Amino acid sequence: MQRFFFLAILILLGWLTIRLSPVLTPFLLAAILAYLGNPLVTYLQRHRIGRSWGTTLVFVIVLLIFAGSIMALLPVIKHQSLLFVEYLQKYGGLLQSRLIPQIAAATGIQLDSGAISHYATSNAQKLATWLGHGVQVALSSGSGLLTGALSIILVPVLGFYLLRDWPRLLVRIDQWIPQKHAPLVRLLSRDADTMLMAFLRGQLLVMLALGCSYAIGLSIIGLKTAILIGLIAGILSFVPYLGVISGVLMASLAMYVQTGSLLSVAWVLLVFFIGQILESMVFTPYLVGDRIGLHPVAVIFAVMAGGELFGFIGLLLALPVTAVLVALLRHFQNWYLQSPYYLGKE
């Protein structure tokens, strides 16, 4: 009966989490901030700085860095965003006048330029219109703007209190663990914590390194929207392969509209190819290391399964959850290899 009772509680909690996911989003983001900041505040505690003062100091430093970055990048991002929307609007005309004839001449295949250009023009105009109206709707919608502003305000406030009281929360959770299983649960929790912290910190650094690399590379080849596209590709790289695919598509379109030459797109491909080499040979080994040890097939499956089960949130949480499961499965593997069933002693 106890097992069924705990199973029912887990099912109920899972159902409530799915139903309340929009409400829980700022709490989840705040918990991630507190989790990432806890080691730094703990380090300050060891140097005789109180938990409250250490939390305040960490938050002030992070907010100053974040605000400074936003103020420095906002004018550039705004200018390049408007420029990219303009590129989308010009894309249809260039597709009919230049791109389709160039492809037909290179391949020898006669293409229906009218149908293709009409389709591309209509979709490019729809996308440009959607981007423009999206900003207007976000600014004019009182409830949506209020909800977004409330979430933005809630995340640092909740993060501050969670970070300040993080050790107390862990003690409270530890008190609920059955004493019989407490040593095993604590061991599994420590290993899962090590795996998750290594992944999150490393992945954030990889995202930053990739975004800077893409922006610098695209700037070198002369792309006028390099910072915008590099930033987007770096952020989206948290979901495997999404960053590089979206970056290549956006940069190729912008580069072709800007230069009118298909050869210039090859430079875009070269930039992202070099970025992928740097990620696999430099960024991931040095910033994340082999502590995660996820096979590429496992990465693809985890992302697809997370997206299918929980949508976009599932895409974001797929790899962190998988990293924790890998840590737990390693303990299960060790237990299984030492079990009488595996050794044939039954």
C-alpha positions as CSV (number, residue, x, y, z in Angstrom):
1,M,0.0,0.0,0.0
2,Q,2.9,2.4,0.7
3,R,4.3,1.8,-2.7
4,F,1.0,2.5,-4.4
5,F,0.5,5.6,-2.2
6,F,3.9,7.1,-3.2
7,L,3.3,6.2,-6.9
8,A,-0.1,8.0,-6.7
9,I,1.7,11.1,-5.2
10,L,4.3,11.1,-8.0
11,I,1.6,10.8,-10.7
12,L,-0.3,13.6,-9.1
13,L,2.8,15.8,-8.8
14,G,3.6,15.1,-12.5
15,W,0.1,16.0,-13.6
16,L,0.1,19.2,-11.6
17,T,3.5,20.1,-13.0
18,I,2.3,19.8,-16.5
19,R,-1.0,21.7,-15.9
20,L,0.8,24.5,-14.0
21,S,3.8,24.7,-16.3
22,P,3.1,28.4,-17.3
23,V,2.9,29.4,-13.7
24,L,5.9,27.3,-12.7
25,T,8.2,28.7,-15.4
26,P,9.5,31.7,-13.3
27,F,9.9,29.4,-10.3
28,L,11.9,27.0,-12.5
29,L,14.1,29.7,-13.8
30,A,14.7,31.1,-10.3
31,A,15.6,27.6,-9.1
32,I,18.1,27.3,-11.9
33,L,19.7,30.6,-11.0
34,A,19.8,29.7,-7.3
35,Y,21.3,26.3,-8.2
36,L,24.1,27.8,-10.3
37,G,24.8,30.6,-7.8
38,N,24.9,28.4,-4.7
39,P,28.6,27.3,-5.1
40,L,29.7,30.9,-5.3
41,V,27.7,32.0,-2.3
42,T,29.0,29.0,-0.4
43,Y,32.5,30.0,-1.3
44,L,31.9,33.5,0.1
45,Q,30.6,31.9,3.3
46,R,33.8,30.1,3.8
47,H,35.5,33.5,3.7
48,R,33.3,34.7,6.6
49,I,30.7,36.5,4.4
50,G,27.1,35.8,5.7
51,R,24.7,34.0,3.5
52,S,22.4,37.0,3.0
53,W,25.3,39.4,2.2
54,G,26.9,36.9,-0.1
55,T,23.6,36.4,-2.0
56,T,23.2,40.1,-2.3
57,L,26.7,40.5,-3.6
58,V,26.3,37.8,-6.2
59,F,23.0,39.2,-7.4
60,V,24.4,42.7,-7.6
61,I,27.3,41.6,-9.7
62,V,25.2,39.4,-12.0
63,L,22.6,42.2,-12.5
64,L,25.3,44.7,-13.3
65,I,26.9,42.4,-15.8
66,F,23.5,41.6,-17.4
67,A,22.3,45.2,-17.5
68,G,25.6,46.4,-18.9
69,S,25.5,43.7,-21.6
70,I,21.9,44.6,-22.5
71,M,22.7,48.3,-22.7
72,A,25.7,47.7,-24.9
73,L,24.1,45.2,-27.3
74,L,20.5,46.6,-27.5
75,P,21.2,49.4,-30.1
76,V,23.2,47.0,-32.3
77,I,20.5,44.2,-31.9
78,K,17.7,46.7,-32.7
79,H,19.5,48.0,-35.8
80,Q,20.4,44.5,-37.1
81,S,16.9,43.2,-36.4
82,L,15.3,45.9,-38.6
83,L,18.0,45.2,-41.2
84,F,17.2,41.5,-41.2
85,V,13.5,42.1,-41.6
86,E,14.4,44.3,-44.6
87,Y,16.4,41.5,-46.0
88,L,13.4,39.1,-45.7
89,Q,11.3,41.6,-47.7
90,K,13.9,41.8,-50.4
91,Y,14.5,38.0,-50.5
92,G,11.5,37.3,-52.8
93,G,12.6,39.7,-55.6
94,L,16.2,38.4,-55.5
95,L,15.0,34.9,-55.6
96,Q,13.1,35.5,-58.9
97,S,15.7,37.7,-60.6
98,R,19.0,36.1,-59.5
99,L,18.8,32.9,-57.4
100,I,16.5,30.8,-59.6
101,P,18.3,31.6,-62.8
102,Q,21.7,30.9,-61.2
103,I,20.4,27.5,-59.9
104,A,18.9,26.6,-63.3
105,A,22.1,27.6,-65.1
106,A,24.3,25.6,-62.7
107,T,22.1,22.4,-62.7
108,G,20.6,22.6,-66.1
109,I,17.1,22.0,-64.6
110,Q,14.3,24.3,-65.8
111,L,12.5,25.7,-62.7
112,D,9.1,27.3,-62.6
113,S,10.4,30.7,-61.4
114,G,7.0,32.2,-61.2
115,A,5.6,29.6,-58.8
116,I,8.7,29.4,-56.7
117,S,9.2,33.1,-56.4
118,H,5.5,33.7,-55.6
119,Y,5.7,31.0,-52.8
120,A,9.0,32.4,-51.5
121,T,7.9,36.1,-51.7
122,S,4.6,35.4,-50.0
123,N,6.2,33.5,-47.2
124,A,9.0,36.0,-46.7
125,Q,6.5,38.8,-46.6
126,K,4.4,36.8,-44.1
127,L,7.4,36.2,-41.9
128,A,8.5,39.9,-42.1
129,T,4.9,41.0,-41.3
130,W,4.7,38.5,-38.5
131,L,7.9,39.7,-36.9
132,G,6.8,43.3,-37.1
133,H,3.3,42.7,-35.8
134,G,4.7,40.4,-33.1
135,V,6.6,43.3,-31.5
136,Q,3.5,45.6,-31.8
137,V,1.2,43.0,-30.3
138,A,3.7,42.4,-27.4
139,L,3.8,46.1,-26.7
140,S,0.1,46.7,-27.1
141,S,-1.2,43.7,-25.3
142,G,-1.7,44.9,-21.7
143,S,-2.2,41.5,-20.2
144,G,0.7,39.8,-22.1
145,L,3.0,42.7,-21.3
146,L,2.0,42.6,-17.6
147,T,2.5,38.9,-17.4
148,G,5.9,39.1,-19.1
149,A,7.0,42.0,-16.9
150,L,5.7,40.2,-13.8
151,S,7.7,37.1,-14.7
152,I,10.9,39.2,-15.4
153,I,10.5,40.8,-11.9
154,L,9.6,37.5,-10.2
155,V,12.6,35.5,-11.4
156,P,15.3,37.6,-9.7
157,V,13.2,38.0,-6.5
158,L,12.4,34.3,-6.3
159,G,16.0,33.5,-7.2
160,F,17.3,35.7,-4.4
161,Y,15.2,34.0,-1.7
162,L,15.9,30.5,-3.0
163,L,19.6,31.2,-3.2
164,R,19.7,32.7,0.3
165,D,17.7,29.7,1.8
166,W,19.2,27.0,-0.4
167,P,21.0,25.1,2.5
168,R,17.8,25.2,4.5
169,L,15.7,23.8,1.6
170,L,18.2,21.0,1.2
171,V,18.0,20.1,4.9
172,R,14.2,20.1,4.7
173,I,14.3,17.8,1.7
174,D,16.8,15.5,3.4
175,Q,14.6,15.2,6.4
176,W,11.8,13.6,4.2
177,I,14.1,10.8,3.0
178,P,13.4,7.5,4.6
179,Q,16.3,6.7,6.9
180,K,16.7,3.2,5.5
181,H,17.5,4.6,2.1
182,A,19.1,7.9,3.1
183,P,22.8,6.9,2.4
184,L,22.0,5.6,-1.1
185,V,19.8,8.6,-2.0
186,R,22.5,11.0,-0.8
187,L,25.1,9.2,-2.8
188,L,23.0,9.3,-5.9
189,S,22.1,12.9,-5.3
190,R,25.7,13.9,-5.0
191,D,26.7,12.2,-8.3
192,A,23.6,13.7,-10.1
193,D,24.5,17.1,-8.7
194,T,28.0,16.8,-10.0
195,M,26.8,15.7,-13.4
196,L,24.1,18.4,-13.7
197,M,26.4,21.2,-12.5
198,A,29.1,20.3,-14.9
199,F,26.6,20.2,-17.7
200,L,24.8,23.5,-17.0
201,R,28.0,25.5,-16.4
202,G,29.8,24.0,-19.3
203,Q,26.8,24.4,-21.6
204,L,26.4,28.0,-20.7
205,L,30.1,28.7,-21.5
206,V,29.8,26.8,-24.7
207,M,26.8,28.9,-25.8
208,L,28.7,32.1,-25.0
209,A,31.8,30.8,-26.8
210,L,29.8,29.7,-29.9
211,G,27.8,32.9,-30.0
212,C,31.0,35.0,-30.0
213,S,32.7,32.8,-32.5
214,Y,29.8,32.9,-34.9
215,A,29.5,36.7,-34.5
216,I,33.2,37.3,-35.0
217,G,33.4,35.0,-38.0
218,L,30.3,36.4,-39.7
219,S,31.7,39.9,-39.1
220,I,35.0,39.0,-40.7
221,I,33.2,37.9,-43.9
222,G,31.3,41.2,-44.0
223,L,27.8,40.2,-42.9
224,K,25.9,43.2,-41.5
225,T,23.7,41.2,-39.2
226,A,26.5,39.2,-37.8
227,I,26.0,40.0,-34.1
228,L,22.3,39.3,-34.2
229,I,22.6,36.0,-36.0
230,G,25.6,34.9,-33.9
231,L,23.7,35.7,-30.7
232,I,20.6,33.8,-31.8
233,A,22.7,30.8,-32.9
234,G,24.6,30.8,-29.7
235,I,21.5,30.8,-27.5
236,L,19.8,28.1,-29.6
237,S,22.8,25.9,-29.4
238,F,21.5,24.8,-26.0
239,V,19.3,22.5,-28.1
240,P,21.7,20.3,-30.1
241,Y,21.9,21.1,-33.8
242,L,19.2,23.8,-33.6
243,G,21.7,26.6,-33.2
244,V,23.8,25.7,-36.2
245,I,20.9,24.9,-38.5
246,S,19.0,28.1,-37.7
247,G,22.3,30.2,-37.9
248,V,23.2,28.8,-41.3
249,L,19.7,29.4,-42.7
250,M,19.5,33.0,-41.4
251,A,23.1,33.9,-42.2
252,S,22.9,32.4,-45.7
253,L,19.7,34.3,-46.5
254,A,21.1,37.6,-45.2
255,M,24.4,37.1,-47.0
256,Y,22.8,36.3,-50.3
257,V,20.4,39.3,-50.1
258,Q,23.3,41.6,-49.0
259,T,25.7,40.5,-51.8
260,G,23.5,38.9,-54.4
261,S,26.1,36.1,-55.0
262,L,25.7,32.4,-54.2
263,L,29.5,32.2,-53.7
264,S,29.2,34.4,-50.6
265,V,27.0,31.8,-49.0
266,A,30.0,29.4,-49.1
267,W,31.8,31.8,-46.6
268,V,28.8,31.5,-44.3
269,L,29.1,27.7,-44.4
270,L,32.8,27.9,-43.7
271,V,32.2,30.1,-40.6
272,F,29.7,27.6,-39.1
273,F,31.9,24.6,-40.1
274,I,34.8,26.2,-38.2
275,G,32.4,26.9,-35.3
276,Q,31.4,23.2,-35.2
277,I,35.0,22.1,-35.2
278,L,35.8,24.5,-32.4
279,E,32.8,23.2,-30.4
280,S,33.7,19.6,-30.8
281,M,37.5,19.9,-30.4
282,V,37.9,22.9,-28.1
283,F,34.8,24.2,-26.4
284,T,33.0,21.0,-25.3
285,P,36.2,19.1,-24.2
286,Y,37.6,22.0,-22.2
287,L,34.4,23.6,-20.9
288,V,32.2,20.6,-20.4
289,G,34.7,17.7,-20.5
290,D,33.9,14.0,-20.6
291,R,32.0,14.0,-17.3
292,I,28.6,13.9,-19.2
293,G,29.6,11.2,-21.7
294,L,26.4,11.3,-23.8
295,H,26.7,9.5,-27.1
296,P,25.5,11.5,-30.1
297,V,22.7,9.0,-30.7
298,A,21.6,9.4,-27.1
299,V,21.6,13.2,-27.5
300,I,19.4,13.0,-30.6
301,F,17.0,10.6,-28.9
302,A,16.8,12.6,-25.7
303,V,16.0,15.8,-27.6
304,M,13.4,14.2,-29.8
305,A,11.8,12.4,-26.9
306,G,11.7,15.6,-24.8
307,G,10.2,17.6,-27.6
308,E,7.6,15.0,-28.3
309,L,6.5,14.6,-24.7
310,F,6.7,18.1,-23.3
311,G,7.1,20.5,-26.3
312,F,9.6,23.3,-26.3
313,I,10.2,23.0,-22.5
314,G,11.0,19.3,-23.1
315,L,13.6,20.4,-25.7
316,L,15.3,22.6,-23.1
317,L,15.2,20.1,-20.3
318,A,16.0,17.0,-22.3
319,L,19.8,17.0,-21.9
320,P,20.0,18.1,-18.3
321,V,17.5,15.4,-17.3
322,T,19.3,12.9,-19.4
323,A,22.6,13.9,-17.7
324,V,21.1,13.2,-14.3
325,L,19.6,9.9,-15.5
326,V,23.1,8.8,-16.8
327,A,24.6,9.4,-13.4
328,L,21.8,7.3,-11.8
329,L,22.2,4.6,-14.5
330,R,25.9,4.3,-13.8
331,H,25.1,3.4,-10.2
332,F,22.5,0.9,-11.4
333,Q,25.0,-0.6,-13.7
334,N,27.6,-1.1,-10.9
335,W,24.9,-2.7,-8.7
336,Y,23.7,-5.0,-11.5
337,L,27.3,-6.1,-12.3
338,Q,27.8,-7.1,-8.7
339,S,24.4,-8.7,-8.2
340,P,23.9,-12.4,-7.8
341,Y,21.7,-12.5,-10.9
342,Y,24.4,-11.2,-13.1
343,L,27.1,-13.4,-11.5
344,G,24.9,-16.5,-11.8
345,K,25.0,-17.3,-8.1
346,E,21.2,-17.7,-7.7
